[in-house]
Amino acid sequence: MKNQKRIFLSEKDIPTQWYNIVADMPEKPLPILNPKTKESVTVDDLAVIFNRACSEQELNQTDAFIDIPEEVRELYKYFRPTPLVRAYGLEKALDTPAHIYFKNESVSPIGSHKLNTALAQAYYCKQEGVTNVTTETGAGQWGAALAYAARAFDLELAVYMVKLSYHQKPYRRSIMQTYGAQVIASPSMSTRAGKDIITAHPNHQGSLGTAVSEAIELALMTPNCKYALGSVLNHVALHQTVIGLEAEKQMEIAGEYPDIVIGCFGGGSNFSGIAFPFLRHNFKNGHKTRFIAAEPASCPKLTKGVFKYDFADEAGYSPLLPMYTLGHNFTPANIHVGGLRYHGAGTIVSKFLQDGVVEGMDIKQLETFEAATLFARVEGIVPAPESSHAIAATIREALRAKEEGVSKTILFNLSGHGLLDMAAYDLYIAGDLVDYELPAEEVRKSMEE
Ligand SMILES: *Cc1c(COP(=O)(O)O)cnc(C)c1O
């Protein structure tokens, strides 16, 4: 069809397997370490905190494709396959020769890509006889996703929500509570990790790192309870590959192949999800697609971080991950993109960044809101402030294509909608949002702590 706006697949096209890129990596990432022994972690080590199936997937370096359980595919049907959209409106507004496509993950019931892994993790917990699940949430997207998934598989869920977001985003809290989850503002007095931080900094507004620590601590203290993480880890990236696998088929229908693939970057899951299935063709079929991970200039682990072993959480309960990090003690500025306020990058993306296979791009807050506003006006969807980083990066690349007079095909992931982020839009509209760029010496300081 000519000028097709949205490209749909049918339910039977929902992928039957996730793509595990580690199996195809010419050089594997460094191992994840047990912080006590400094040896590579085993499935048994990970299974203390996480469900066993995900622990196995985390360390799987041999199977390029891993079956998606039928029960999970059944629940994917509530929102998958998601549409691939040609951004004609944006192309016209930019007057660019570039062809811009986006994968619309905002159509899920909770409004973001996070349900792709939440459903898988909840399913495996149920299979293994787990009754209680804990997690943390920043903007509330992950908490909402896991609350939905816990309800679908009849699990009790306790969510530690970063205090700043708890107050800035009360409706995400109500969504979690609507699905039946218990929500606690973090830092809280319910864990040792929380108490320590409140004692040292009574007005601490929380960070994802702290909330992770609290959730892991509760999981370790509660019988039959596992912790679930919504980003950073390999198994989370694995589950998100349904995004790219569907997009691959949809781009084929459109008769195009992306020159550039773009995702916003918190811990790396939505970026990995859209990028890895295409990255495989760089490895296997000599494609030269560029992959751009767009991060906030206030939390720039990819562009200003240091590659080293670090904890995924502030208190140091997690295994040690080889990653680009700003230091696990890093507290990001109070910017309005909760989902990107995280100190480290997943190990696979970190390895790709080291090898020059993917690029980091840091973007200041005001540019992302400008991009978001334009996108809303010409494409109709109010994007999540996180996703707006991908839109801003796309606009930069589309304008560059125009300057160079070349037609590029750009694919980005619209990781979520922003309808519950209007408080941040309000500040932007009122002219009260300011730019903040993390100075390089701040990074050095936080690494030394
Ligand atoms: C959580 C979230 C992100 C960031 O997390 P990643 O793991 O890096 O994908 C981005 N966009 C939205 C809408 C989110 O909810």
The ligand as a Gaussian input file, in Angstrom:
#p B3LYP/6-31G(d) Opt

LIG

0 1
 C       11.782000       2.558000      32.138000
 C       11.612000       3.290000      30.912000
 C       12.726000       3.614000      30.124000
 C       14.146000       3.319000      30.512000
 O       14.477000       1.993000      30.760000
 P       15.324000       1.095000      29.757000
 O       15.547000      -0.156000      30.506000
 O       16.595000       1.807000      29.448000
 O       14.472000       0.897000      28.578000
 C       12.492000       4.277000      28.937000
 N       11.248000       4.637000      28.551000
 C       10.164000       4.362000      29.302000
 C        8.829000       4.802000      28.829000
 C       10.310000       3.673000      30.499000
 O        9.233000       3.380000      31.220000

